[in-house]
Amino acid sequence: MRMSIPFLAMLSVVAVVRGDEFVPADADEPLAKAFSLQRAAAALDASALAWKNEQQCVQCHANMMYPIARHALARITPMPRDTRNLLEWLVGERWQQKGLRYPAEAVVEAVPLAFEDAQTTGKLHPLTRVALDKMVSLQRADGSWQWVFGAPKAFLREFELTMFAALGIAVAPEHYADEPAPKFALERIRKSAIRHPPGTALGKGMLLWAATRVEGLQSEADRRKTAEELLAFQGTDGGWAIENLIAGSKTFEDVKATDTRASDGYGTGFVIFQARNAGIPASDARIQRGIAWLKANQRESGRWFVPSFNKRPGNVLSNSATAFAVLALEACGEIKAANPP
């Protein structure tokens, strides 16, 4: 199924295409001459659109974070509906005809829908309810959700996926979290987080984020402690490297944290966003250095580059990196309607 591209989406795509060809993220892409929120929006739009057209899914960090972050830039550039249309088609048609390909698919499609409903209409769309109900039904008895079987070098694993699911339940409009099944699911998640605590800084950050929405998941003092742990990974260049946040995981046993590792958009955006969620002020010197890093390291297309850790082509991890960079900028008050190009 190929859906038409709205006119506004066509305008947005210009920044990351060459002629009619989408240009994937590349380490050799030059840095932008000037920081631009418009180009960040264009990069998110074009990357999500390209993945939709090529893969018809929202996995692999290609566009699962897109609906969550893109609304932060809606005051700068209106948001196309392509990814929303894809999500509704997946839930309303493909799920019904072919079923899920694996349990995690329900999570990465239900959660973005829930966030977008909360950010737009404030109403729970019928297909969002279908997706959330399916996601809840796939929760395991220990409170977790199963990730993709044998996913190689995928640092977003079951703990992080479970926290992502918790966020979707909690942000869903019309008190969805108070209904019996979702309420029970959240109680299982609380118990699971105690029995199986996160093993990486990334997991701790996801727990912090979920705890801002799910009461009783983590205390305010513990969220502050986690934020300080994340901030402590700041590199000498002022940013953060995602590899430091996954150091020590079974998937990446060879990764060791170091303050001399080159920073990237995912690590920097993620840490700043979670620090703000924990109440660290935007004026904190560490956060200000991180914001300066983000503004100085945007690429010409508008994205922030991060190499993928698996064999998936296109460095699609850069898409989630750009999304977290945008969330960090918004959390620090850097996104305003009058922002220049």
ZIRA-V944346 format. One record per helix or strand. SS is the DSSP state (2 for helix, 1 for strand). FROM is the first residue (numbers start at 1). TO is the last residue. If there is no record, write none. Layout:
((SS/FROM/TO) (SS/FROM/TO))
This chain:
((2/7/16) (1/17/18) (1/21/22) (1/31/31) (2/37/55) (2/66/73) (2/82/98) (2/104/119) (2/126/137) (2/158/171) (2/176/178) (2/180/195) (2/201/211) (2/220/231) (2/242/245) (2/265/277) (2/285/296) (1/299/299) (2/317/331))
